[in-house]
Amino acid sequence: MKRSEIGLILLTLGAFAGLFSVVTDGQETAPNEDGIPVETDPLMLIERDFAVICCGPGFREVPSASADTIVKSMDLLDTISVHKANLYITRTLRSHGFNHVVTYLVPDRGLSFLCHTPDGEPLRFELNDTSR
């Protein structure tokens, strides 16, 4: 082989490696030791944990008053009290690295949790008490 052919092969391998790194960089999951992808997005992880106390397939997107606040809505299961749900949600927020600021009682609706994501983005969870 000539030196120019070796250089061309190395250049091709470098291009494929760069393309591979660009394609796999945007994924939000990382494989664990078994090769099964593990979720790393904190909002997806917290949604999975809140599924224990909420009914429905997951969070509902809610338009927010301010453009920088993420608002997620969920319905409370009839079998769980609002007080137990409040305790569960605040503990879950803390365990996932969210900065819980305050919880408001919204009359005839439920609870509203104001917090910040681990990245510092403002976030509001609305827990609707459907048993009222």
C-alpha positions as CSV (number, residue, x, y, z in Angstrom):
1,M,0.0,0.0,0.0
2,K,1.1,3.5,-0.7
3,R,1.2,6.2,1.9
4,S,-1.7,8.1,0.2
5,E,-3.9,5.0,0.4
6,I,-3.2,4.6,4.2
7,G,-4.0,8.3,4.7
8,L,-7.3,7.9,2.8
9,I,-8.2,4.9,4.9
10,L,-7.4,6.8,8.1
11,L,-9.4,9.8,6.9
12,T,-12.4,7.6,6.2
13,L,-12.2,6.0,9.6
14,G,-12.0,9.4,11.2
15,A,-15.1,10.6,9.3
16,F,-17.1,7.5,10.4
17,A,-16.0,8.0,14.0
18,G,-17.0,11.7,13.9
19,L,-20.4,10.8,12.3
20,F,-21.0,8.2,15.0
21,S,-20.2,10.6,17.8
22,V,-22.5,13.3,16.4
23,V,-25.4,10.8,16.0
24,T,-25.0,9.2,19.4
25,D,-24.4,12.6,21.2
26,G,-28.1,13.7,21.0
27,Q,-29.5,10.6,22.7
28,E,-30.8,11.0,26.3
29,T,-30.1,7.5,27.4
30,A,-26.9,5.8,28.3
31,P,-26.4,2.1,28.2
32,N,-25.8,0.3,31.5
33,E,-23.6,-2.7,32.0
34,D,-26.2,-5.0,30.5
35,G,-26.4,-3.0,27.4
36,I,-29.9,-1.8,28.1
37,P,-30.4,2.0,27.8
38,V,-30.9,3.8,31.0
39,E,-32.9,7.1,31.1
40,T,-30.9,10.1,32.3
41,D,-33.4,13.0,31.7
42,P,-34.5,14.1,35.2
43,L,-38.0,15.0,34.0
44,M,-38.5,11.5,32.5
45,L,-37.2,9.9,35.7
46,I,-39.5,12.0,37.9
47,E,-42.5,11.3,35.7
48,R,-41.8,7.6,36.1
49,D,-41.7,7.9,39.9
50,F,-44.9,10.1,40.0
51,A,-46.7,7.3,38.1
52,V,-47.2,5.6,41.4
53,I,-49.6,8.3,42.7
54,C,-51.0,9.7,39.4
55,C,-53.4,8.3,36.9
56,G,-53.0,8.6,33.2
57,P,-50.1,7.9,30.8
58,G,-47.9,10.7,32.2
59,F,-47.7,14.4,32.5
60,R,-49.8,16.8,30.4
61,E,-48.2,19.8,28.9
62,V,-49.9,23.0,30.2
63,P,-49.3,26.5,28.7
64,S,-47.5,28.6,31.2
65,A,-47.9,32.3,32.1
66,S,-44.2,33.0,31.6
67,A,-42.2,31.6,28.7
68,D,-39.3,30.3,30.8
69,T,-41.3,28.1,33.2
70,I,-42.0,24.5,32.4
71,V,-45.5,23.5,33.6
72,K,-46.5,19.8,33.9
73,S,-50.0,18.6,35.1
74,M,-51.1,15.3,36.5
75,D,-54.2,13.8,38.2
76,L,-54.1,12.2,41.6
77,L,-55.3,8.6,42.0
78,D,-58.5,8.4,44.0
79,T,-56.9,5.9,46.5
80,I,-54.2,8.3,47.7
81,S,-54.8,11.4,49.9
82,V,-53.5,14.8,48.9
83,H,-51.4,14.9,52.1
84,K,-49.6,11.6,51.3
85,A,-49.1,12.8,47.7
86,N,-47.6,16.0,48.9
87,L,-45.1,14.2,51.1
88,Y,-44.3,11.7,48.3
89,I,-43.8,14.4,45.7
90,T,-41.6,16.6,47.8
91,R,-39.4,13.6,48.8
92,T,-39.2,12.5,45.2
93,L,-38.2,16.0,44.0
94,R,-35.4,16.1,46.6
95,S,-34.1,12.6,45.7
96,H,-33.8,13.6,42.0
97,G,-31.9,16.8,42.7
98,F,-34.8,19.3,42.1
99,N,-34.8,22.4,44.2
100,H,-38.3,22.5,45.7
101,V,-39.3,26.1,46.6
102,V,-42.9,26.1,47.7
103,T,-46.2,24.2,47.5
104,Y,-49.4,26.0,47.1
105,L,-52.9,24.7,47.8
106,V,-55.1,25.7,44.9
107,P,-58.8,25.7,46.1
108,D,-61.0,23.2,44.3
109,R,-58.1,21.9,42.2
110,G,-55.2,20.4,44.2
111,L,-51.6,21.3,44.8
112,S,-49.1,23.3,42.8
113,F,-45.3,22.6,43.4
114,L,-42.9,25.3,42.4
115,C,-39.3,24.1,42.0
116,H,-36.2,24.2,39.8
117,T,-34.8,21.4,37.7
118,P,-31.3,20.2,38.5
119,D,-30.2,22.4,35.6
120,G,-31.8,25.5,37.3
121,E,-34.8,25.9,35.0
122,P,-38.0,27.0,36.7
123,L,-40.7,24.2,36.8
124,R,-44.2,23.9,38.2
125,F,-46.0,20.6,38.8
126,E,-49.8,20.8,39.1
127,L,-51.4,17.9,41.0
128,N,-55.2,17.8,40.3
129,D,-57.3,16.2,43.0
130,T,-60.0,14.5,40.9
131,S,-62.0,13.2,43.9
132,R,-63.5,16.6,44.6
